[in-house]
Amino acid sequence: MSRIHCSPAALLAVSLFFAPALLRADDETPAAKPATAEKAATPDKAAEKAPPADVTTQGTVTVAGEKITYTAIAGTLTVGSSDIQDAQLGLDGKPQPGSQLALDAPKEPKDATPVARMFYVAYFKKDAKAEDRPIIFFYNGGPGSSTVWLHMGSLGPKHVVTSGDQHLPAAPYKLVDNAYSLLDTSDLVFIDMPGTGFGRLVGKDAEKAFWGVDEDANAFARFIARFITKYNRWNSPKFIFGESYGTTRSAVLANIL
């Protein structure tokens, strides 16, 4: 993928000083099966499920006295574990036909070159000109946290109602409009780090390929490049916004970008 040219002034990293916790969505444990059925299913065990299709909804929120109509998209983007591998992946996350990655594809999916399916939720103000509309990429820290905290607790168009800084009872929670969202000034993209939230790591030794200071930041850089390509936002002013370890990630990511 192409590199992004950003000036230091266009990069924002903010620490909000609340402790992120590890959120990870694990696949449901399948129910026990008879031995015969288990044996019959064995050849398919290594097969990875395809990532789900993007989901698009519409919404409104009032921020700073302005009623904003927006489009929300929840989806995944697949990034490679190296620039060479990433360049051979299509926007659908599959190796491009005829690429070396496709030609060298192993028989067993578990032996494939590792990729990260990174989950995100994006909010776009309706009828805004993309080239004039800033876009901010958000992520929490940990490392090992999804970005539910910045998304549903701080700056998304909706937030969970809390009465203070104490732990809440179990879900379900009440959601209300967030009058302090940044959607009045910028489009918003909340990104889960590789292997957290609804994202998935796929392939051989995937954790080693994406869980490290440089490995993590490179995954975010490839994600941003793919995102602005998919949504045609190369000419938009771009910002990055990290919390906790996300500020460290921002320093490394800014250097890469």
C-alpha positions in Angstrom: 0.0 0.0 0.0 1.1 3.6 -0.5 2.6 5.6 2.3 0.7 8.5 3.8 2.4 11.9 4.0 1.2 13.8 7.1 2.8 16.8 8.8 3.5 16.6 12.5 0.9 19.3 13.0 -1.8 17.0 11.7 -1.2 14.3 14.3 -3.0 14.3 17.6 -2.4 12.0 20.6 -4.3 12.6 23.8 -4.2 10.7 27.1 -7.5 10.6 28.9 -6.2 8.9 32.1 -8.6 6.1 32.6 -7.4 2.5 32.8 -8.4 0.4 29.8 -9.2 -3.2 30.3 -8.7 -6.1 28.0 -11.7 -6.8 25.8 -11.6 -9.7 23.6 -14.5 -11.4 21.8 -13.7 -15.1 21.7 -15.6 -17.5 19.5 -18.3 -19.5 21.1 -17.3 -23.0 22.2 -19.1 -25.5 20.0 -21.3 -28.0 21.7 -20.1 -31.6 22.2 -20.7 -33.9 19.3 -20.7 -37.7 18.9 -17.4 -39.2 18.0 -18.5 -40.0 14.5 -19.6 -36.5 13.8 -16.4 -35.1 15.3 -14.3 -37.3 13.1 -16.3 -36.3 10.0 -15.8 -32.6 10.8 -12.1 -32.8 11.3 -11.0 -31.7 7.8 -12.9 -28.4 8.2 -11.6 -27.5 11.6 -8.6 -25.5 10.2 -10.8 -23.5 7.8 -11.3 -19.9 8.9 -14.6 -18.2 8.6 -14.8 -15.4 6.2 -15.1 -12.0 7.9 -18.7 -10.7 8.1 -20.0 -8.1 5.6 -19.9 -4.5 6.6 -23.1 -3.2 8.3 -24.3 0.3 7.5 -26.9 2.3 9.5 -28.1 5.9 9.7 -28.4 8.1 12.8 -28.7 11.6 14.1 -27.1 13.4 17.1 -27.2 17.0 18.3 -23.7 18.4 19.2 -23.1 22.0 20.1 -26.7 22.9 19.1 -26.3 21.3 15.6 -28.4 18.3 14.5 -26.0 16.0 12.6 -27.2 13.2 10.3 -24.6 10.6 10.0 -23.8 7.2 8.4 -22.3 4.5 10.7 -20.4 1.6 9.3 -19.2 -1.4 11.3 -16.7 -3.6 9.4 -13.3 -5.2 9.2 -10.2 -4.5 7.1 -7.6 -7.2 6.6 -3.9 -6.1 6.9 -0.8 -8.1 6.2 2.1 -8.7 8.6 4.6 -7.1 6.3 4.5 -4.4 3.6 5.3 -6.9 0.9 2.5 -9.2 2.0 0.1 -6.4 2.5 0.6 -5.1 -1.0 -0.5 -8.5 -2.3 -3.8 -8.4 -0.5 -6.9 -6.9 -2.1 -9.3 -4.7 -0.3 -11.4 -7.8 0.4 -8.4 -9.2 2.4 -7.8 -12.0 -0.1 -4.5 -12.5 -2.0 -4.7 -10.9 -5.4 -5.0 -13.4 -8.2 -1.6 -14.3 -9.6 0.3 -12.7 -6.7 3.1 -14.7 -5.1 1.0 -14.8 -1.9 -1.7 -16.6 -3.9 0.7 -18.9 -5.7 2.3 -19.9 -2.4 -0.9 -20.5 -0.5 -0.6 -23.6 1.7 -3.1 -26.4 1.7 -4.0 -25.8 5.4 -5.3 -22.3 6.3 -3.6 -22.6 9.7 -0.3 -22.5 7.9 -1.0 -19.4 5.9 1.0 -16.2 6.2 -0.6 -14.3 9.2 -3.1 -11.5 8.7 -5.1 -9.3 11.1 -8.8 -8.7 10.5 -9.1 -5.3 12.3 -12.6 -4.3 13.4 -13.7 -0.7 13.2 -16.7 1.5 13.5 -16.7 4.7 11.4 -19.1 7.7 11.5 -19.4 10.0 8.5 -21.4 13.2 8.5 -24.0 13.0 5.7 -23.5 15.3 2.7 -20.1 16.6 3.8 -17.4 17.0 1.1 -14.8 14.4 1.9 -11.8 16.6 0.8 -12.8 19.3 3.2 -13.9 17.1 6.1 -11.3 16.1 8.7 -11.1 12.5 9.8 -9.8 11.2 13.2 -8.6 7.7 13.8 -9.1 6.6 17.5 -7.7 3.8 19.5 -7.4 2.9 23.2 -4.3 1.4 24.7 -3.4 -1.5 26.9 -1.7 -2.8 24.9 -4.5 -5.3 24.5 -7.6 -3.2 24.7 -10.3 -2.7 22.1 -11.5 0.9 21.5 -14.9 0.5 23.2 -13.8 3.0 25.9 -13.2 6.0 23.6 -16.1 4.9 21.3 -18.9 4.2 23.8 -17.5 6.1 26.8 -16.1 9.3 25.5 -16.3 10.6 21.9 -18.7 8.6 19.8 -22.2 9.9 18.9 -23.7 7.7 21.6 -22.4 6.8 25.0 -23.3 4.6 27.9 -25.0 6.4 30.8 -22.9 6.3 34.0 -23.6 8.0 37.3 -20.0 8.3 38.3 -16.6 6.5 38.2 -17.8 3.3 39.9 -18.2 0.0 38.2 -21.7 -0.6 36.7 -23.9 -3.6 37.1 -24.0 -6.1 34.3 -25.4 -5.2 30.8 -27.7 -4.2 29.2 -26.8 -0.5 29.5 -28.7 2.6 28.5 -27.4 4.6 25.5 -28.0 8.3 25.0 -26.8 10.9 22.5 -23.3 12.3 23.3 -23.4 16.1 23.3 -19.6 16.1 23.6 -18.9 13.9 20.5 -16.5 15.4 17.9 -18.8 14.5 15.0 -19.6 18.2 14.6 -16.1 18.9 13.5 -14.7 15.6 12.1 -15.6 12.2 10.8 -14.7 9.5 13.4 -13.1 6.1 13.0 -12.7 3.8 16.1 -10.2 1.0 15.5 -9.7 -2.1 17.6 -6.0 -3.3 17.8 -5.2 -6.6 16.2 -6.7 -9.5 18.1 -9.2 -7.5 20.2 -12.9 -6.7 20.0 -14.5 -8.3 17.0 -11.2 -8.5 15.2 -9.4 -11.8 14.5 -5.8 -12.9 14.0 -5.5 -15.6 11.3 -2.5 -17.7 10.1 0.7 -19.1 11.4 2.2 -17.4 14.5 -0.2 -14.5 14.0 0.3 -13.2 17.6 4.1 -12.9 17.1 3.4 -11.1 13.8 1.2 -8.4 15.3 1.8 -8.1 19.0 4.9 -5.9 19.5 5.6 -2.2 19.5 6.6 -1.9 15.8 4.3 -4.8 14.7 1.3 -3.1 16.2 2.0 0.3 14.8 2.7 -1.0 11.3 -0.7 -2.8 11.4 -2.4 0.5 12.2 -0.5 2.2 9.5 -1.6 -0.4 6.9 -5.2 -0.2 8.3 -5.3 3.6 7.8 -3.9 3.3 4.3 -6.5 0.7 3.4 -9.3 2.7 5.0 -8.7 6.0 3.2 -8.3 4.0 0.0 -11.6 2.2 0.5 -13.5 5.4 1.4 -11.6 7.8 -0.9 -10.3 10.0 1.9 -6.8 10.6 0.8 -7.4 14.3 0.5 -9.1 14.7 3.9 -7.1 16.3 6.8 -6.2 13.3 9.0 -5.6 13.0 12.7 -4.7 10.2 15.1 -6.0 10.1 18.7 -4.6 7.6 21.2 -5.4 7.0 24.9 -3.1 5.4 27.5 -0.7 3.1 25.5 -2.3 4.6 22.4 -0.2 7.7 22.9 3.0 5.5 22.6 1.4 3.9 19.6 0.8 7.4 18.1 4.5 8.3 18.4 5.5 5.1 16.5 2.6 5.4 14.0 3.3 9.1 13.3 6.9 8.1 12.3 5.7 5.4 10.0 3.0 7.5 8.4 
